[in-house]
Amino acid sequence: MIERQFSLLMCVCPADNARYFELALRSVTVHQTKKPDEVVLVLDGDVGTEIVQTIETVFHEVSVKHHVIRNVRQKGLAYSLNHGLQFCSKEWVARMDADDMAMPERFSKQMSYLIKNPSIAVLGSSIREFGDSINDRDKIAVTNFDQIRKILKYRNPMNHPSCIFNRSKILNVGGYPNLKKNQDYGLWLILVAKGNKLVNLEEVLLKFRITENFYSKRGIQLLKHDLNILFLQRRLGFISILMMIPMIVLRIIFRSLPPCVLKIVYSASRE
């Protein structure tokens, strides 16, 4: 079987929890049955000595080529991901967030699929939501590309930290769009509009951490980020002007809900 090499791209910012980051980094290096051929870590601002020490400790334990890129000041996720991509030398790039945990066979199974299906642009997976305040629950991803393309009109069907993507295809569309939120959603929209294919594996390959902060951030202040995605969808031809009106109204209502109600709604939607 043909072996394909891949890079791992992670970004860490000052707000990230050092303990969660250690668990995340170990899960994609020490504990993987197929390890990345290189790891690119972007430190977006002053992340503190504990995170820096964690990086040194982990890569002392595991022999994986790695690059640590430092932004002198915090510049945001879109900038950091695009900057980090310039240091990724492999054909495929796996994403990972600083507080999630990958299953031990994540990369082995994803790369095996990509060897057989090299033409796709992005491969994600189902995830298991977990956290101190919730019971573990699986969020099963849509696997068929035609369904993914339809769902893109209404929501993001790809779990960003579970994804591996083709570096050249991402760079060919200009990388991640310059958005403060929903950069991954914007990228998927642009990729599909340019004729690229997105796929998910049904198997759960990543544990996605849910914190109380997850609900408190889902307020009215994020409405403008929702609108940016809607305008992008309209510009790319995913939705019509008539579709935009009810979608804007729904988002205004959703973003106006208090965190305690959002938590109930979100929990009910996963039952």
C-alpha positions, 0 to 999 in steps of 0.5 A: 500500500502507498504510504502518504505523509502528513503534517499536523497543524495546531494553534495555541492562544493565551486563553487556552488551558495548559492542561487541556493542551497537554492532553490534546498534544499527547493524543496526536503524537504520543498516543497515535498508532500512526504519528504525524510526519511533522507537527507545526505549532503556532503560538498566537501571542504570549501563551505562557511558560506552562504551554511552552514547557509542555511542548518541550516535554512532549517532543522530548518523549516522542521523536516527531519533527516539529516547528514552533511558530510564534506570533509576537502579538495575538493575530487570530485563528485565521491568520495563524492557520494560514501562517502555519500552512506555509510551514507545512511541507506535506501533501496532507495537513491534519487539524487539531484544536488545543483542547480536544483529544484524538482517538489513537487510530484517528490518523491511521484510519483517515490516511488509509481512506485518503490513500484510496480516495486521493481526489477529495479536498477534506476528510473529517469524522464523527466526534464524541462531545465530552466535558465536566458538565455533560454526559458523553454523547456521539455526534454522527457526521453526514458522510455523503458529499451530496448531502454535505453540499446541501447541508452547507446552506444551513449549517457547518457539517464538518467538525473542523478539529477532526479534519485532514485536508489537501494543502494544495487545494486549500492554498489554491482557494486562498487559504482560510478566509479572513473571518474572526469566527467560522473560518472553517465554515467559510473555507468549506463553502469556498472549496465546494463552490470551486468544485472540491469534494468534502467527505466525513468518516462515520466513525468517531475519531475525536473527542470534542470538549464542551465547557460552560464557556461554550454556551456563554459565548453563543450570545448576541455578540456573535450575530455579526459573525453569522451574518458574515457567513450568510453574506458569503453563502449568498455571494458564492450562490449557496442561497438566494436573497429570499432565503437570507431573510428567514435565515437572518431572523432565525439567527437573531432569535437564536443569538438572543437566547440566554446561555441557560436556554441555549444549553437546554436547546443544544442538549435536546438537539443531541438526544 
